[in-house]
Amino acid sequence: MNLAGYEVDDAILLPVRRDRGIGIVGCGGIVNYAHLPAYQASGFRVVACHDRDLTAAERTVAAHGIPRVAVTLDDLLADDEVEIVDIAVTPEAQVAIAERAAEAGKHLLCQKPLAPGYPEAARLVAAARDAGVKLAVNQQMRWDAGIRVARQLIAHGALGQPADARIEVNVRTPWHLWPWMAQSPRLEVMYHSIHYHDSLRFLFGEPQRVTAVHGRFPGQPETGETRTTTVLEYENGLITLVDVNHHNWSDDAHARFRFLGSDGIITGTIGLLYDYPHGRVDTLSYQANEEPRVWHDAPLRTRWIPDAFAGPMASLMEAIESGGEPETSGEDNLGTLRVVHAAYRSAAEGRGIVPAEIPSALDEGSRHG
């Protein structure tokens, strides 16, 4: 599509070869309403499913026409048709499963966060590298229509010099759908805003400093933080803001982004969050810094759920074919995790944190228990 003279497209690019066998580990809700519909629409081939709850795997296989259930993880890893293992379990369980899959020579798509702590995530990235397999992380917001088109406009120079970027979300989130997550002492940034921080890295690169404030809503049942404000500062003068509240009980909800530069502005909405998990298509508008001032609206078509879930798998398949790295490789994701852990450290210590501090600080902590 042509948007104010710039060619952009929210379609997700698919690899030429799409028939690599995929094995699923974990058959919960997100797999059934996001992963599998996206894979089926893209022509990907899922050959087996495994879940420690056998009935969950059997229901998933029956609902999506998947050839077989792998009764044990060993069965799935021994299956020669399985080239890629899509792991959709809790972070605490993910690392050990991914390490076993890497040892079995399987390529990996892991969920975010890659691991509960930074040292475990770095260890997993190293294990995949040593095993000679590709590791991608399912940070699929990079393929959400608004973020994808914004990235294309920025690459075309439509913003000029980026100066101010904001992602503001004020909604009511049904944390009760994920009881284990609701009980986590680290909640909002680790499991939700991690998407926004990854997307900001995708759009603008690595921040120089992270400053965060975390809080709770009166009477909230969740254990961890549900209200966060995070500021990322960049060497070139760009300042970004991620401001999130998950306990907006009112009908005045919003989920929006705004990227302002010397030559233009991009604004839009994150459609998924207006009616999770069905949601709606994002909106995106662009205005150039010139007279007459005219807003140009992008006719976006794809949704975060399920469409964007095809993106990380497509990128992983392309990397396997080319020998390159997935767009959301494990190595790249360590940058996102450094921002996430810097936000927690900043909130705890009341100061700005340089993300590069995180590996040494957490490694030191792990050595001393």
C-alpha positions in Angstrom: 0.0 0.0 0.0 1.1 3.6 -0.6 1.0 5.8 2.5 1.9 9.4 1.9 4.3 8.4 -0.8 5.9 5.5 1.2 5.4 1.9 0.3 4.3 -0.2 3.3 2.6 -3.5 3.9 1.3 -5.3 7.0 1.3 -8.7 5.2 3.6 -11.2 6.9 6.3 -12.6 4.6 6.3 -16.4 4.5 9.3 -18.6 3.7 9.4 -20.4 0.4 9.6 -23.7 2.2 6.8 -24.2 4.7 6.7 -28.0 5.2 9.2 -28.4 8.0 7.6 -30.6 10.7 6.6 -28.7 13.8 6.2 -30.4 17.2 4.2 -28.5 19.9 5.0 -28.9 23.6 2.2 -27.4 25.7 -1.4 -27.4 24.5 -2.9 -24.6 26.5 -5.2 -21.8 25.4 -2.7 -19.6 23.5 -1.6 -22.5 21.4 -5.1 -23.3 20.4 -6.4 -19.8 19.7 -3.2 -18.2 18.4 -0.3 -20.5 17.4 -2.2 -23.2 15.5 -4.7 -20.9 13.7 -1.8 -18.8 12.5 0.2 -21.9 11.4 -2.7 -23.4 9.6 -3.5 -20.2 7.7 0.2 -19.9 6.7 0.5 -23.5 5.4 2.9 -24.6 8.2 2.9 -28.3 9.0 2.3 -29.4 12.6 3.0 -33.1 12.9 2.7 -33.8 16.7 1.6 -32.4 20.0 2.7 -33.2 23.5 1.4 -32.0 26.9 2.0 -33.4 30.4 -1.8 -33.5 30.5 -2.5 -36.1 27.9 -6.2 -35.1 27.5 -5.1 -31.5 26.6 -2.9 -32.9 23.8 -5.7 -35.2 22.6 -8.2 -32.3 22.5 -5.7 -30.1 20.6 -4.9 -32.8 18.0 -8.6 -33.5 17.5 -9.6 -29.8 17.2 -6.9 -28.9 14.7 -6.4 -32.1 12.6 -2.9 -32.8 13.8 -1.6 -36.3 12.9 -0.6 -37.5 16.3 -0.1 -37.1 20.0 3.4 -37.6 21.5 2.7 -39.3 24.8 6.0 -38.3 26.2 8.5 -35.5 25.5 11.0 -38.3 24.5 8.6 -39.5 21.9 8.3 -36.1 20.4 12.1 -35.5 20.4 12.7 -38.9 18.8 10.3 -38.2 15.9 12.3 -37.7 12.8 9.5 -35.6 11.2 9.8 -33.0 13.9 12.4 -30.4 12.8 11.2 -27.5 15.0 9.9 -27.7 18.5 7.5 -24.9 19.5 7.6 -24.8 23.3 4.6 -23.2 25.0 5.0 -23.8 28.7 5.8 -21.7 31.8 9.3 -20.0 31.8 10.4 -22.2 34.7 9.7 -25.3 32.7 10.8 -24.0 29.3 14.6 -23.9 29.8 15.0 -27.6 30.6 12.7 -28.7 27.7 14.5 -26.4 25.3 17.9 -27.7 26.3 16.8 -31.3 25.7 15.3 -30.3 22.4 18.5 -28.6 21.3 20.5 -31.7 22.4 18.2 -33.7 20.1 19.1 -31.4 17.2 15.7 -29.7 17.0 15.3 -26.0 16.1 13.5 -24.0 18.8 10.7 -21.5 19.1 10.5 -20.5 22.7 8.0 -18.2 24.4 8.7 -14.9 26.2 10.2 -14.5 28.7 12.9 -16.9 27.5 13.7 -17.8 31.1 12.9 -16.5 34.6 16.3 -15.0 35.0 19.0 -13.6 32.7 21.7 -16.2 33.5 19.3 -19.1 32.5 18.4 -17.3 29.3 22.0 -16.7 28.4 22.8 -20.4 29.2 20.0 -21.5 26.9 21.1 -19.3 24.0 24.6 -20.7 24.4 23.3 -24.3 24.5 21.4 -23.8 21.2 24.5 -22.2 19.6 26.7 -25.1 20.8 24.2 -27.6 19.4 24.1 -25.9 16.0 20.3 -25.3 16.1 18.4 -22.1 15.6 16.6 -20.5 18.5 13.8 -17.9 18.0 11.7 -16.2 20.7 8.0 -15.7 20.2 8.1 -11.8 20.5 5.3 -11.7 17.9 4.3 -8.0 18.5 7.0 -7.2 16.0 4.7 -8.6 13.4 1.6 -6.8 14.7 0.3 -4.6 11.9 0.8 -1.2 13.6 4.4 -2.0 14.7 5.3 -3.6 11.4 4.2 -0.6 9.3 5.7 1.9 11.8 9.0 0.1 11.3 8.7 0.4 7.5 7.9 4.1 7.8 10.8 4.7 10.1 13.2 2.8 7.8 12.0 5.0 4.9 12.9 8.1 6.9 9.4 9.3 7.4 10.0 10.4 11.0 13.3 12.1 10.3 15.2 12.1 13.6 13.0 10.3 16.2 12.6 12.4 19.3 9.6 11.1 21.4 8.0 7.6 21.4 5.2 6.5 23.6 3.2 3.3 24.2 0.3 3.9 26.6 -2.0 1.1 27.7 -4.8 1.5 30.2 -7.1 -1.5 30.1 -8.6 -4.3 32.3 -6.6 -7.4 31.8 -8.1 -10.9 32.8 -5.1 -12.2 34.7 -7.3 -14.9 36.1 -7.0 -16.7 32.8 -3.4 -17.5 33.7 -3.4 -18.3 37.5 0.3 -19.2 37.6 1.1 -15.8 36.0 -1.2 -13.9 38.4 0.7 -15.4 41.3 4.1 -14.4 39.9 6.0 -11.8 42.0 7.1 -10.2 38.7 4.1 -9.7 36.5 3.4 -6.7 34.3 6.8 -6.1 32.7 7.9 -9.7 32.6 4.8 -11.0 30.9 3.2 -8.0 29.2 5.3 -4.9 28.7 8.2 -7.1 27.6 6.4 -6.9 24.2 6.5 -3.2 24.2 10.2 -3.0 25.2 11.0 -5.6 22.5 9.1 -3.6 19.9 10.8 -0.3 20.9 14.2 -2.1 20.4 13.0 -3.3 17.0 12.0 0.3 16.1 14.7 2.4 17.6 17.6 0.2 18.8 19.3 -0.2 22.2 18.5 2.2 25.0 21.3 3.8 27.0 19.4 4.0 30.3 16.3 2.5 31.8 14.3 4.2 34.6 11.1 2.6 36.0 8.4 2.9 38.7 6.2 -0.1 39.5 3.0 -0.2 41.6 -0.1 -2.1 42.4 -3.8 -1.2 42.1 -5.9 -1.0 45.3 -7.2 -4.4 46.3 -5.7 -6.2 43.3 -5.7 -10.0 43.7 -2.5 -10.4 41.7 0.9 -10.8 43.5 3.1 -8.7 41.3 3.1 -5.2 39.8 0.1 -4.3 37.5 1.0 -0.6 37.1 4.3 0.4 35.5 5.9 3.4 33.9 9.2 2.9 32.1 11.4 5.5 30.5 14.1 4.5 28.0 16.8 7.1 27.1 18.9 6.8 23.9 22.3 8.2 23.0 20.8 10.2 20.2 18.4 12.1 22.5 15.3 9.9 21.9 13.2 9.4 25.0 10.5 6.6 25.0 7.8 6.1 27.5 5.9 2.8 28.3 3.0 3.6 30.6 0.6 0.7 31.6 -2.3 0.1 34.0 -4.1 -3.3 33.9 -6.9 -2.4 36.4 -8.8 0.2 34.5 -12.4 -0.8 35.6 -14.0 2.1 33.6 -15.2 2.2 30.0 -12.4 4.8 29.2 -9.8 2.3 28.1 -7.1 2.8 25.6 -4.1 1.1 24.0 -2.1 3.4 21.7 1.3 4.3 20.4 2.7 7.6 19.2 6.1 8.1 17.6 7.2 11.7 16.9 10.2 12.9 14.9 11.6 16.0 13.3 9.9 15.2 10.0 6.7 13.3 10.9 4.5 11.6 13.4 3.0 8.1 13.5 0.0 7.4 15.8 -2.2 4.4 16.2 -4.0 1.9 18.4 -3.1 -1.7 19.5 -6.3 -3.4 18.5 -5.9 -6.6 20.4 -6.2 -5.0 23.8 -9.6 -3.5 23.2 -11.3 -6.9 23.3 -8.7 -9.5 24.3 -8.2 -12.2 22.9 -10.3 -11.5 19.8 -9.4 -7.8 19.5 -9.6 -5.8 16.4 -7.3 -4.6 13.6 -4.8 -2.0 14.7 -5.1 1.6 13.4 -2.2 3.7 12.1 -2.0 7.2 10.8 0.9 9.3 9.6 1.4 13.0 9.2 4.4 14.7 7.7 5.9 17.9 9.2 4.9 20.1 6.3 2.1 22.3 5.1 -0.7 21.6 4.5 -0.9 19.2 7.4 -2.7 16.0 6.3 -3.3 12.7 8.1 -2.8 9.6 6.1 -4.6 6.4 7.4 -3.1 3.0 6.7 -5.7 0.4 5.6 -4.3 -2.4 7.9 -5.7 -5.9 7.6 -3.9 -8.3 9.9 -4.4 -8.8 13.7 -2.0 -9.5 16.5 -4.0 -12.7 17.3 -3.7 -14.9 15.5 -2.0 -13.4 12.4 1.2 -12.1 14.0 2.0 -15.5 15.5 3.0 -16.6 12.0 5.9 -14.1 12.0 8.4 -15.7 14.4 7.9 -19.2 13.0 8.2 -17.8 9.4 11.4 -16.0 10.4 12.8 -19.2 12.1 12.1 -21.3 9.0 13.8 -18.7 6.8 16.8 -18.7 9.1 17.0 -22.5 8.9 16.9 -22.3 5.1 19.5 -19.5 4.7 21.8 -20.3 7.6 21.2 -16.8 9.0 19.5 -15.8 12.3 15.8 -15.4 13.0 14.6 -11.8 13.5 13.8 -12.6 17.1 16.8 -14.8 17.7 17.8 -15.9 21.2 20.8 -13.6 21.0 18.7 -10.6 20.1 16.2 -11.4 22.8 18.9 -11.1 25.5 18.8 -7.4 24.6 15.1 -7.3 25.5 15.7 -9.2 28.7 18.4 -6.8 29.7 15.9 -3.9 29.4 13.2 -5.9 31.4 15.6 -6.8 34.2 17.0 -3.2 34.2 13.4 -2.0 34.7 13.0 -4.2 37.7 16.3 -3.2 39.2 15.5 0.5 38.6 12.1 0.2 40.3 13.7 -1.6 43.3 16.7 0.8 43.6 15.1 4.1 42.6 17.7 5.0 40.0 18.3 4.8 36.3 20.0 1.5 35.1 22.4 1.0 32.2 21.2 -2.3 30.6 24.8 -3.5 30.2 24.9 -3.7 34.1 22.4 -6.5 34.1 24.5 -9.5 33.0 27.3 -8.9 35.5 24.9 -8.0 38.3 22.7 -11.1 37.8 25.6 -13.4 37.2 27.2 -12.1 40.5 23.9 -12.7 42.3 23.6 -16.2 40.9 27.1 -17.1 42.2 26.2 -16.0 45.7 22.8 -17.6 45.8 
